[in-house]
Amino acid sequence: MKLLKYCPHCDRYTFEDKCPACGRPTVIAHPPKYSPKDKYGEYRRKAKLRERGLN
């Protein structure tokens, strides 16, 4: 089963690893599965805040 992927550079969705329009790499369009026992969730949230410049 292939997952839907997204090109953040040209805002297109595809199933390919590279965007057919611009040729740049795509990222998975779905968020990771939620788990209440996520031992890395704290670090992921901190990284997201750092990336947005809120921390």
DAHU-V21131 format. One record per backbone hydrogen bond with DSSP energy under -0.5 kcal/mol. CO is the residue of the C=O (numbers start at 1). NH is the residue of the N-H. E is the energy in kcal/mol with one decimal. If there is no record, write none. Layout:
((CO	NH	E) (CO	NH	E))
This chain:
((4	29	-2.0) (5	14	-2.5) (6	8	-0.7) (6	27	-2.8) (7	11	-1.3) (7	12	-0.8) (12	7	-2.9) (14	5	-3.4) (17	26	-2.2) (19	23	-1.9) (24	19	-3.1) (27	6	-3.4) (35	38	-1.5) (37	39	-0.7) (38	41	-0.7) (40	44	-2.0) (41	45	-2.5) (42	46	-2.0) (43	47	-2.3) (44	48	-2.0) (45	49	-2.1) (46	50	-2.4) (47	51	-2.4) (48	52	-1.8) (49	53	-0.6) (49	54	-2.4) (49	55	-0.7) (50	53	-0.8))
